[in-house]
Amino acid sequence: MAEVETNTHGSVVAGAGSAAAGPTTIGQITLPAGGPWMIFGAWAQVVAATHTPAEAVGGHFRFDPASGDLTPDPSPSRMPTFGDSSGLNTTGGRIQSALNIFPVAWEGAGKAVINCIYEQAITITVAPQVVMGLLYGKTIPERLPAPFYDLARGTITATADTAVGTITLAEKATRITGVCGILQQDGVVVAGEELTGFWRLASDDVQMPPMQLPFNTVFGAGLGATIPGNGQSMINFIPVDIPIIGGSRINSFVDLNTAVTNAADVEIFLAYE
């Protein structure tokens, strides 16, 4: 049985939006029992599943408390997310959708059910891929300097939940204060393949779930025989407050929205003290 429990949680929904302008419910988040929970971060990333000339992918996202168990009611709560600008050519690059976490101040009851809604701004040919979620806990974590950083690294091509690797923390470790997930293409880029998804942490030594988290950057599908690459946006660690036992083993996993032909590289970083 886990000896310590995290003070920070993350929950994610992922799936296709709509090609038509307007709202699509991507999924529902159900907060764990044992609330109330302080929801302090909201985020969404959208990418083009097919790069189409003269069409822009993006819009806004919002959260609707299906159970009525959020205080205050987050309406209006429309926040921007953009994934691909319009172009006019036969070749298109893999456009970034960088992570932007919007600070919010909501209190959610245990077992609160929340609709996660993405709204495409203009009608496009192919529905985009969306990942969105909430950060919450018993406390709001501070962004703190950390003396230790470590990572697990792996590759993935499939949509199934896939193990990336395990980080064994130093014996003197007491608390994880920041996390960061990096996703990028490794090998040949294939036209029509976006690269997006989410990752999670789990451990036999720390009671973590739910601990689903966003990547630093995700990428839209490219177009043409020669597709320019695209690097990471500015690296940002997500502040968390996770008490730990020295020497704990922290396992990491990743799940893509859609499969890719050639392996994607995943790096999961932990900052801890």
N, C-alpha and C positions, 0 to 999 in steps of 0.2 A: 504494500500500500504506500502511496506517495506520502512523504512526510511534511511537505510544504505545499502551499497553494499560491498560484500567481495572483497578483493584484491587477493585472491587465489582461484583457481578452480582445480578440478580433474575430469578426464573423463576415463571411463573403458570400455573394451570389454571383453567378457567371452564366452567360448565355447570349443568344442573339437578340439584338434590338429589332426594330422594324424598318423596312425600306421606305415606308410611308412616313411623312412628317407627322409627328404626334407622339403620344406616350406609349411605352411598353413596360409592363411589369416584368422585370427580369427574374424575380423570385421573392421569397420572404425570408427574413431573419427572425428567429425566435430566440429571445434572450434566455440565458440559463435561469433555473430556479435560484432562489436565494437573494433576490434583489433587496432594495433598489440598486440599480446600476447607474453610474455616472457616465453618460455617453459624451466623449470629448473630441472625437474625430470622425469626419465623414469624407468619403473619397469615391471617385469613379474614374475608370480609364476606358476609352472607346477607341477602336481601331477599325480601319476598312478591311472587310473580308475580301473584297475585290477592288483594286484601284481602278476607278473609272474616270476618264478625263472629263473635266468641266463639272465635277460633282464634289462638294465638300461634305465630309463626315464630321459630325459633332452636334452638340446641343447643350442640354442641361440635364441634371438629375435631381431627384428629391426622394424623401422618405415619408411614407404615410402610415401612421399607427393604425393597423387594421383592428387591433383590440382596444384602441383608445387609452393605452397604458403608458403614454409618454407625457411628461410635464416639462415645459409647456407643450401644447400641441404644435409640432413643427410645420406650421403652415402660415405664411409661405416659407419654403426652404429650398428655393431653386438655385442650384450651384452649377457653374460652368464646367464642361468637359469637352475637349476637341481632339480629334484624331487624324484628320487629313484635310489639307487645303486643296482647293480646286486647281487643276492644271489642264493644259491643252497640249498633249504630246502622246507618243506611242510607247514611251518608257516612263515609268514612275518608280521612285524610290520607296523604301520601307519607312514611312513617316512615324516619328516617335509619338507616343502618348506618355508624357512624363507624369510622375506621381505628384499630385497636389492634395494634401490633406487639409480640409477646412476645419478650423476649430469651431466646435458647437458646444452648447450647454443644455443638454436634455437629461432628464432623469427617467429611466425606464424601470417598470416593475418587473419582477421575476416572471418569466414565461410570456412577456410582452411580445406580440407578433407585429412585425413591421414590413410593409410592402416597400420594395426597392424598385424605383421607377426611373427609366431613362427616356428622355424625349428627344427624338431626332428633329433637328431644326428645319431641314428641307427634305423633300422627297428625293431618294436616290435609287439606283438600280438594284443594289444588293444590300441586304440588311447587315449592319456592322456587328462586331463582336464586342460585348460589354462585360466588364468586371467591376463590381462596386461593393462597398462594405462600410462597416462601422467599427470604431475602436471604443472600448468602454472598460470599466472596472469599478473597484471599490474606492479607488483614489485616482487623481489625475497625475500622471507621471511628469517629472521635470526632465528637461534636456540637460544631462550632466556629463562632464568629462569622465572618461573611463581609462584605467591603467592597462586593461587587457582587451585585445581583439583577437578573434579566431574565426575560422570558416570551415564549412563543409562544401565540397564541390562534386558535381556529377553531371550527367547528360540525360536528355530525355527526347523522345520523339512522339510518344503516345499520349492520349488523353487520360489514361488511368492514373490514379494516385501512385506516385513513384518515389521511392526512397532516394534521397540525394546523398546522405551521409550522416555521420555522427560526430559531434564535437564533445570531447571530454574536457570539462572545465578544470582549471587549476584547483588544487586542494585548498588554497586560500580564498577561493571565490565565495562571495556572499550574496551577490545580486546582479541579475542581468539588467542593464540600464538602456540598451539600444539594440535594434535589430535592423538588418538591411538585406533585401533579396535582389540579386542581379540575374537577369535573363538576357541572353543574346545568342545570335546565330553562330554556330561553329560549323564550318563547311560551306558547301555551295548553297546560295539562296535560290529557292524555287519560286517562280512566278505564281501568284495567286495564293500564297501561303502566309497568313498573318502569324504572329508570334506573341501570344498573350496567355495569361492564366493567373494563378495565385499559388502561394506556398503556405506551409503550416509547420509548427513545431509540436513535438510530443516527447515525453520522457517518462521512464519508470520511477524517477526520483523526484519529480515536481508535477503537481497536479495542474496541467496547463489548459486542456480543452475548455471552450473553443479557442484556438489560437491560429486562425487563418489570416493571412496578411498579404498586402499587395507588393508587386515588384516595383523597383525603382523606375524602370522604363519598360514599356511594351511597344510592339511594332506592328504597323499595318502591312497588308499584302502589297508586294511590288508588282510591276507590270513591265513586260517586254523581255527581250533576250539579254539585255545588259541592265542589271538593277543595281543602282548605287547602294552601298552599305550605309549604315547609320549607327553612330555610337551612343553611349549612355548620356542622358542628361545629367545635371549636377547630382552627385551622390549625396543622399541624405539618409541618416539613420532615423528610424522611428523610435521616439522615446517610449520605454516601457518600464514597468516596476515589477520584476519577477524575483522574489526571494528564492535563493537556491542553497543547496548543500554543496560544500566543496567536493570536487571530484565527480559531480553529477555528469551523466551522459545525456546530451540533448540531441534528439533525432530530428531530421528535417526531411520534408516531402514536398513534391510539387505536382501540380495538375494543370495541364494545358487545356484551353478551350477547344482547340482543334489540333489534330496531329500534324507533324511536319515530316518531310521526307528525310532530311538530313538532321543530325543530332543538334539540339540546342544545348548550350552550356548554361549551367545553373550554379551560382555561388551564393550560399547563405552565410551571412556574417552576424556574429554576436559581439556586442561590447559589454564588458562586465567589470565589476569591482570585487 
